[in-house]
């Protein structure tokens, strides 16, 4: 196999590959002999089919496979001998002339083709110690713990039917049938039968529940409301509607006692232990937000440190993924670019920059992880799989079978684990300042533009670097 580089432009490389007819013929003969021991044809004992007969029947298909395997070998040789790491699948340009192809498959001509590749850039790791990250630390107030326990108590609260002539009060559970209409026409998702609703819970549209206070079993009421401007269904947002409601049942809430018996009902040994568990869960949520903010600051710092050429194919793929999501979100929300102050062109440019940032950060994290020899153990992957499988109760076996049979899917589990370990590694070398904050300050919006928030998650590049 002759390998000659014919182009080196930025991250683009092109190689000319020549596989001699002699080499192809040798590979062909080896393949025929291997097949000869396995093939079974009528009239011949196993392993006794004449070579000439095998060539006559299977010769062209065997040579086609030999050519394909030779092309694959050429790709490996480029990566190994040229000392490059591929950023994307190579583009193979084979001869198109039918006569040439026929001669190659007949073993009468050399196979001459070109391979176009994009390589990963060489990244020189910088000193990260000058990056400054603020760790915001918030503690869980006791009031939040008690509110959470109160919500849990409400969830297991018992209700008993009210008397036939008793009216519904705030806090009662009513069972209703309803049909929602706009301008006299029923709309999708606006009807239900036998729906349970606790008055005052805020479960339904603002103004709906209040108009059922004072109702009795058997009552039919017309409830007029206006959907909130921020309602998730765009066609309903901000518009008035009427609901024809029939009250089928009314139940009064039982008393709630926040005590050890409540804890036992919820599967915990005591109220004190339940408070401890709830506080731990709320604390974990705060720590997760703290980490997300630290990671964003770290990525911002890395983004300012590194500038290098990016593989066009990786950027194009990332932009396509991000832009597809943007368009899907807009379609779901009923939005278009018409009347948008930015317009489609400026918005595309904004997300193009985001795609470039994500690819750049992904390559940097991959390089840091490789140099630091960061590894993800099989136990860590298995634990992550178990956590994800819990989202599919009753389908755990199918879930694990899918990942066992799909290495690419398994890589998607491994990649974020690798990324988080690399982030931890880098955080150990930067300047971290602790800042006490309230829960509200920690959870509050940092006014980051939605588009920039999408850039926080870098492109996973470890699999690409391993090629």
N, C-alpha and C positions, 0 to 999 in steps of 0.2 A: 504494500500500500504506500503510495507516494502522497505526501501531504505538503502543500505549498500555500503559504499565506499570500493573498493577492490584494488585501485591503486592510488598513488599520486607520480608522477615522473616528476619533473620539472613543466611544465605547463599542463601536461597530467593528466587526472583523469579518473577513471573507476568506475562505480557504478553498483551494482547488484540490480535489481528491481523485486520484487515478488508481483503479483496481485493475491489474493486468488480467488479460484473458487466462493466462496460466494460473494465476492465483485463484480466480473464480472456478476454473476447471478443477483445481485441487480440492477446493472446498466442496464443490459439487460431488466429486467422487467420494469424499469422506461421508457426506450426507447420504448418498445412495447406499453405501455399505451399512450405515447405521439403520437405514430403513429396511434394508434387505433382511435383517435379522428379525424384524417385527411384522413385515407385511404378510398378509394372507390372501392368496388368489386361488380361485377354483382351478383344479388340475395340478396344483403344486403343493408339496408338503411345506409346512411352516419353516421359513429360513432357507428354503431351497429354490426360491424364485430366481431365475437367471437375471444377472445384472442388466443385460441388454433389454430384457422384457420390462424391467422396472423403469429403465430410462425411456422406453417407448411410451409407457402408459403415464408415468408421473414426471418425466424429465422436465417439462416446462414449468410445472408448479414447484418442483424442487429447486430449480435454478432461481425462480422468482423469490423463494424463501432465502436462498443463499445471498441474493442481491440485497434483500431487506436486512439480513443479519450483518452484511458487510457495511451497509450504510450506518447501522447502529454502532458497529465497531469504530467507524470513522469518527463519529461524534465523541465517543469515549477517548479516542486517541487525541483529538483536538484539545479536549479538556485536560488530559494528562500531560501530553508532550508540550503543548503551547503554554501550559501553566496558567490557564485562565479559569475563572469561575463563571459559569453561564447564568445570565439574568433571566433567560426565558428559553423556551424550546427552540432549538435551531431550525432554520428554514432551509430545507433541502431542495435544490433545483436539479432535477434529473433530466437527461436528454428527452426531448419531445419527438424527435424524428422516429417514425415507426420502423424504418429500415434499420436504424442503429439499435433500437431496443430489441428488435428481432435477432440481430447478430449477437448482442450481449447475452440474451437468454439462450442462444444456441451455443454459447461458449466460444464464439468466433471473433469477438472484439473486446477491447478494454472497456471498462465502465468509467466514464469521465463525468464527474458532477461537481457542483459547488455547494458549499455550506455557508450560510449567512448566520452569524451569531451576534448576540449582544452580551457583553461581559459586565460583571459587577465592577464598580470602581474600586480603586485602591484607597482605603480610608486610613489616614494617620490619626490615631487616637490622641485627643487633646487632654490637657490638664483640667479635670473637672472640679478641682478643689475651690475654684473661684465662684462656682455657681452657688447662689444663696437660695435657700428654701425655708419657708416659714411653716412650722408645724403648729397648727391651731389646736388647742386642747380645750375640750369642753367636758363638763361633768354632768351626769344625769341628775336633775333636781328630783327631790322626793315627790313633788307634785305631779311630775310626769309619770312616775311609777304608779301613783294612786289612780291617775286618770286611765292608765292602761288597764289596771286591775278592774276598775269600774266598767270599762268597755267589755272586758272578759265576763264580768258578772252579768252584764246586760244580755250577752250572747246566750247565756244558759238560764236566763230568767224564765220562770213559768208564768203562764197566763191562764185565767179561768173565765168561762163565758159570763157575760153580764146578763142581768135579767132582761126579759123580753121588752120591757118598756124603758129600759135605761138608755141614756144617751152616751155617745162616744166622747171620751175626754182625752186631753193631751196625754200621751204615754200609753194609750190603749192600742191593742193590735186589732185592726179591722181587716176583714176579708172582703174583697171587692171584685166585681166584674166591671170593666170599663172599655169604652171605645173612644179614641181620640179622632177629632176631625179638624180640618182647616177649610174654611169656606164651604162647610157642609160635606167635604170629601174626606173619607177615612185615609190616614196616612200609615205607611209601613212602620211596624214596631210600636204603634200607638194603642194596641188593644191587648187585653188579657182577661182570663177568667180565673177566679179563685186565687187572686193575688193577695198575699199577706203584706200589710203595711203598718208599721208602728208610727202612730201620729207623733210628730215632733222630732222624728229621727233624721229628717232632711234627706230621706232616700229618694223622694220624688221631686219634680220640678218645684222651685220656690212658689209658694202660694197654693199649691195643690192640697197639701195635708191640712192646712188651717181651715179649709172650706169643708172638711169632713167632721170637724169638731162639732158636736151637737147632733149628729145624725143618729138614726136608729136602724135596727135591722129591718130590711125591706124597703128602706128609703131609696129613691132614685133622685139623683142630683145632677145638675149640669154645672161643671166647674170650668171657669174661664181663667186661663193663665197665659203668660207670655214666656216663650223659651228664652233662656239667657243668651246674650250675644256670643258667649264663648261656648255654646252648646256644641258637642262633638259632631252632630249631624248638621252639616252646613245648610242643607235645605230647610231645616227647622229653626236654626239659630236666629234669635231676635224676633220671631214671628208669633202672633197670637194663635191660640188654639182652644178648642172646647172639648171637654171630656164628659161623656154620658156615663155616670157612675151608679152602680147598684150595690148597696151595702148588703152583704150576705151573712156577716157575722161580726160580733164585737166581743173582745176579750179584755178583761182588766189585768194589769200587771200584778204579779205577786211581789211580796217584799223581798228585798235583797239584803243579805247579811254578809258583810265582808269579814269572813272569819275562817277558821281552820276547816270547817265543813265545806265551804266554797272551794277552798284549795284542794281538798280531797276529791270533790266532784270533778275538778279539772285535772285530776291525776297527780297532784302534788301532796306531799306528806303534811305540810303545814302552811299557814299564811305567811310566816316569816320566810320560809323556803321559796314560796311563790314570789314574794317581793324580790328576793335575791336573784331568782331566775329572770324575772322581768327586767330588773335593773341591768343585769348582764347583757340581755338581748338589746336593750336600748343603747347601752354603752357600745356594743359591737357596731351598731348602726352609725353612731357618731365617729367611731374609729375609721369606719369605711369611708365616710365623707372626708375626714381628715386626710386619709391616704390619697383619695382621688385628687384633692387640692394640691397635695405635695407632689404627686406625680405630674400634674399639669404644669406646675412651676418648674419641675425638673426638665420636662420635655421642652418647655419654652427656653430654658437655659441651654439645652443641647442644640436646639434649633439655631440659636445665635452663634454657636461655636463652630458649626460644621457647614461647609459649602463645597460641593463637588458635583461633577456631572452625574446625572441620573439616567438610568436605562430607560429610553423612551417607551419601550413596550410595557415595562412595569408601571410607569406613570399613566399610560393610556388605559391599562387594565384597572388601575385604582380609580382613575377619574370616571371611567364607565360605571364602575360599581357605585361610587358615591352619587353620580349624576342620576343614575337609574332610581336610587332611593329617593333623591330629591323630587323627581318627577312623580313617583308613586305617592309620596307624601302630599304633594300639591293636588294630585288627582283625588285622593281620599278626602282632602279638605275642601275640594271644589274651587281651588285657586288657579289662576292663570297668570301669565306675565303681562297681560294687558292691564294698563294702569299702574303697574308696579314701578316705583320710582327708580329702581336699579335697571330693570329690563333684563331680558334673557342674556344678552351679551355680557353685561357686567357681572351677572350672577354666575355665568359659566366661568368667567375669568377668576372669580373668587374661589369657586370650587376646584378649579385647575390648580390654584396655589395650595389649596388644602391637600389635594392629591399628591402634589410634589412634596409637601411637608411630611405627609404620612410615609411616603416611600423613603425619604431621606432619614427620618427617625427610625424606621424599621431597619434600615441598613446599618445605622450607627449602633442600635441595640444588638443587632446580630453580631457585629464586629466585636463589640465589648464582651458579649457573652462568649464568643469563640476564644478570644484572647484570655479571658478569665477562667476558661474551661468550666463554664456553668453547665450543669447537667440536670435533666429532669428524670427522676427515677421511675421505674415501672410502677412502684407502689403509689407514687404521686399521681400518675396517669389513671391508675385503677380507682383511686379515691375520687378523682374528678369525674370519672365515668359513673361511679355509684351515685354521686351527688346529682348528676344530670339525669340518671335513670329514675330517680325518685319523682321526677316531673311526669313520668309516664307509668303510673301505677297499673299493674296487671300486664304490662308489656315489657317488663324488664329483660326477659330472655331474648325477645326479638331485638331489643335495643343493643344488648351486648353482642349478639350474633352479627348485627349490622356493622358494628365498629371492628369486630375481629376480622371481618371479610373485606373491609375497606380501609387500607392504610392511609389514604388521603384524608378520610374523615377522622381517623385517629390522630393524624398530624394536626388537625384543627383543634383537637383537645389539648395536645401537647404544647402548641405554639403560645397560647396565653399564659400557661404555667411558666414556660421559659422566659417570656417577657417580664412577668412579675418578679422572677428571681433576678433577672438582670437589673431591673429597676432597684431592687433592694441592694444589689451589689454597688450600684452607682451612688445611691443615697448614703452609703457608708463612707463615701469619699468627698461629699459636698459639705458646705457650711449650712447646718440646720439650726435655726433659732426657734425656740419654743415660745408660743404666745397664748396665754390664757384668754379664752373667749366664752361668751354665753352660748347656750345651745342655739338660740335664735340667730346669733351672729354667724355661727358655723353653718347652719342650715340655710341661711339667707342667700339670695342670689348675689353673685359677684358681678352681675351685669355683663357677663361675657357674651358676645354675639353668638347666636345659634350656629352660624357657619363655623366659627372658630371652635366651638365645643366639639364639632364633628372631627376636628383635627387632633383631638387629644389622643385618640386611639391610633397608634402608628401601624403601618402596614407590616404584617408578620413576614419577616424575610429569612428566618432561619432555614426553612426548607430549601429556599433558592440557593443559599450559600453552600449548602451541603452537596449540591450537584457536582 
